[in-house]
Amino acid sequence: MLLSYFSYYVIRPQSISAFGELIEPQRDLPSIKVKQLDGQAIDFTQLRGQWLFVATTSGKCEADCEKLLYIQRQLHKGLGKQQDKLERVWLVSDDAPVSPLLVEALQGATILRIDPKALEQWLYPSQGHLLSDHLYLVDPMGHWMMRFPPNIEAPEAASKIKRDLERLLRAASSWDQPGR
């Protein structure tokens, strides 16, 4: 009886759950060619080696898109010293021109054009939503492993995403290094 009292009132077992949805089975970065905004083609698998915080939308990027990219940037900045281990990636899923003002605002992010069919074979949204409604997380080995819920404008949603990111980066601190 003393042991159960000690366990319940002192140790307090807790269930820790993630806000983001863990993807099982994880999906590898596809070995496809993607293009930088200047038209230079690179192999998508070159992004391995660092945590990737991914958003995907049209190049037209209207208000909802801008809000998502803003939240992505703010969450990245909120990681403080750990932000070097997480790279912001914007996957543009069409040929629409990208606003130079938006490119300037996304300074430090990797912006790549990707074939929409290849993208849909790799990522998928939660039921009833679009790919552009979510933020995605890819581990340094190139596995898509988490999808964050849509509609993350609320401050409590953003703080839960930040908590998930901090936990993952802290857990990986023994083997993960900043940069590629």
N, C-alpha and C positions, 0 to 999 in steps of 0.2 A: 504494500500500500504506500509506503514511503517512497519507493522508486517511481510509482505512477504519479504521485503528487509532485515529486521533483521534476519528472519529465514534462508534466503539463504546465506547471507554474514557473519553472526556472528555464528549462531548455526551450519550451514553446515551439514544437515542430510546426513548420509553416509550409504551405504549398506555394511555390513560386511559379507563376505562369507568365508566359510572354504575351504581350499585346499583339505583336505580329503573329501571323499564321505560319507555322513551320511547314515547309514543303517536303513531303515524303512521297515518292523518292525524290531526292535532289536531282536537279538537271544541270548537266555540264554546259558551259559556254559553248555555243555551236562554233565549229570551225568554218566560218564564212568570212567573206570580205565585206568590210564596212568602209564607209568613206568619211573622212574628215570634212569639215565645211569647205576647205580649199580644194576638195575633189581627190585628194590623195587617198588611195586605197590601202588599208591595213588589215591584217588578220585579226578577227575579233578576239581570238584566244590570247593575243598579246596583252590583254587587260588582266590576265592572271597575275597573282603576286601581291594583291592588296584587296582589302574589303572594298566592294563597290556598292554605292548607294544610288540606285538607278530610278530614273523617271523616264517615261516614254510618251511622247505626244506628237502631234503634227508640228511642222515647222511654222505654221501660221501662228500658233501659240496665243490663244485669246485669254481672257481674264482667268478662267479656271486653271489653265496651264501655267500662267504666270504665278498664280497663287501657290500652286504645287511646287514650282521651282523655287519660289521664295521660301517656303517652309523647308524644303530640302536644304537650301543654303543655311537657313537659321539653325536647323538641327545640327548641321555639320559644324558651324561656328560654335555652337553650344557645347561641343565636346572638348573645347579647350585644347590642352596639350595632346589629347588623343586624336585630334582631327587629322593629323598627319597619316594615320593608319587607315583612313576612310576616304575614298575618292568619289566625288560627285560625278555621275555620268548622266547625260541627257541623250537618249536615243530618239532621233528624229525619224519618224516612220513614213515620211513622204518626201516629195521633191519641192514642197512649198518653200519659198525664200524665208530665211530666218532674219528677223530684225537685227540690224547692227547694234541698236540700243540694248536689246536683250543679250546679245553675245557679250557686250561690255559688262552688263550686270552679272553675267555668269562667269566672270573672270576666275580662272582656277579650276573650272569644271571641264570635263572631257565631253565634247559634243560630237556625236557621230550619226551619220545617216545609215539606216539599216533597212533592208528589204522587209516590208510588212509581213510577207508570208513566212519568212525565216523567223521573224520576231514572234509571230503567233505560234510557231512550232516549238519555241523555247519557253516563253512566258505565257501564262494564262491568268485572266482576272478571276475574282470570286464571282459566283453565280449572280447574274443580273447586272453586272458592271462591265465597264470597258477597261482595257489595259491602261489607259491614261488616267484612270481613277486612283491608281495605287502608286506607292513607292515600293521598290523591291531591294532585297539585299543579297549580294553574291559574296561568298567567302573567298579568301585568297587562293584557294585551290581551283577556283572557277566554277563552284557549284552554286546555283540559285537555291537558296535555302530558306528565305523568308519573304512574305508578302505582307505589307501593312494595310490595314483596312482603309476603305475610301473615306472621303469627307473628314479629313484630319485637321480642319481649320480650328477646331476647338482647342483651347490651351491645354486642357487635360489630356487630349489625344496626343498632342505634340510632346508633352512631358512623359507619356507612357512610351512613345517611340524612342525618345532620348534615353530613357531608362533601359530599354532593350538593347540599344546600341552600346551603352556604357557597359552593361553586363557582358555582352559578347566580346567587346574589346578587352575588358579586364580579364575574362576567362582565357583569351588568346594571348595575353601579354607575355607568357613564358616562351612562345615560339614565333609570334608575329613581330615584324619589324616595320617601321614607317617606310613608305615609298615602295617602289618595285625593285 
